[in-house]
């Protein structure tokens, strides 16, 4: 079970990295600034999910199934803290802001690969 879930998480992370590349290239067609914010938004989603996957699957021990729920909560807290910090840094330090590119790319990269997870896992 653990290996299957870890492999599925890895495939989803790869799909998110590809989605980040695609939204960045689309953003670059609309301008350098839009491309930059699309890259930041997509990378934020991908890195946050990679942190979560590492926290849960990298530290998982089958002999300690009771700790799995705690690892999920801990991973989710780390993920949310990273996303908040990345968005705060982009909003504070990058001016002028392109919020549609930033949050739109984040949304696409966060939502699309998991929706396609059954096809990715096959």
C-alpha positions in Angstrom: 0.0 0.0 0.0 2.7 2.4 1.0 4.7 2.0 -2.2 1.6 2.3 -4.4 0.6 5.5 -2.7 4.1 6.9 -2.8 4.3 6.1 -6.6 0.9 7.7 -7.2 2.0 10.9 -5.3 5.2 11.0 -7.3 3.2 10.8 -10.6 0.9 13.6 -9.4 3.9 15.7 -8.5 5.4 15.2 -12.0 2.0 16.1 -13.5 2.0 19.2 -11.4 5.5 20.2 -12.5 4.4 19.7 -16.2 1.3 21.8 -15.5 3.5 24.5 -14.0 5.6 24.5 -17.1 2.5 24.7 -19.4 0.9 27.6 -17.4 4.2 29.4 -17.4 4.6 29.1 -21.1 1.0 30.3 -21.6 1.7 33.2 -19.3 4.9 34.1 -21.2 2.8 34.5 -24.3 0.9 37.3 -22.4 4.1 38.9 -21.2 7.2 38.4 -19.1 5.6 39.6 -15.9 2.5 37.3 -16.3 4.8 34.4 -17.1 6.8 35.1 -13.9 3.7 35.2 -11.7 2.4 32.1 -13.4 5.7 30.3 -12.6 5.5 31.5 -9.0 1.9 30.3 -8.6 2.5 27.0 -10.2 5.8 26.3 -8.4 4.1 27.2 -5.1 1.5 24.5 -5.6 4.0 21.9 -6.8 6.6 22.6 -4.0 3.9 22.7 -1.3 2.5 19.3 -2.4 6.1 17.9 -2.6 6.6 19.0 1.0 3.4 17.3 2.0 4.2 14.1 0.2 7.7 13.9 1.7 6.3 14.6 5.2 3.8 11.8 4.9 5.5 9.2 2.7 9.1 9.9 3.4 8.6 9.4 7.1 6.0 6.6 7.0 6.7 3.4 8.8 4.3 0.5 8.4 5.0 -0.6 12.0 3.5 2.7 13.2 0.1 3.1 11.5 -1.3 5.1 14.4 1.1 8.0 13.6 -0.1 8.2 10.0 -3.0 10.6 10.8 -0.6 12.9 12.7 1.8 12.8 9.7 -1.1 13.9 7.4 -2.0 16.8 9.8 1.6 17.8 10.1 2.1 17.6 6.4 -0.9 19.7 5.7 0.2 22.4 8.2 3.6 22.6 6.6 2.0 22.8 3.2 -0.4 25.6 4.2 2.5 27.5 5.9 4.6 27.3 2.8 1.8 28.5 0.5 1.0 31.4 2.9 4.7 32.4 3.0 5.2 32.1 -0.8 2.1 34.2 -1.5 3.1 36.8 1.1 6.6 37.1 -0.3 5.2 37.5 -3.9 2.7 40.1 -2.8 5.1 42.1 -0.7 8.2 42.0 -2.9 7.0 41.8 -6.4 5.4 45.0 -7.7 3.2 45.4 -9.7 1.3 42.3 -8.8 -0.4 40.1 -11.4 -2.9 38.4 -9.1 -4.8 36.5 -11.9 -1.6 34.9 -13.1 -0.4 34.1 -9.6 -3.6 32.6 -8.2 -4.9 31.3 -11.5 -1.7 29.2 -12.1 -1.8 28.0 -8.5 -5.4 26.9 -8.8 -4.8 25.1 -12.2 -1.7 23.3 -10.9 -3.3 22.5 -7.5 -6.6 21.2 -9.0 -6.0 19.8 -12.5 -3.5 16.9 -11.8 -5.4 15.4 -8.9 -8.6 15.5 -11.0 -6.8 13.5 -13.6 -5.2 11.2 -11.0 -7.0 8.1 -12.2 -5.6 8.5 -15.7 -2.2 9.4 -14.3 -2.1 6.4 -12.0 -3.0 4.0 -14.8 
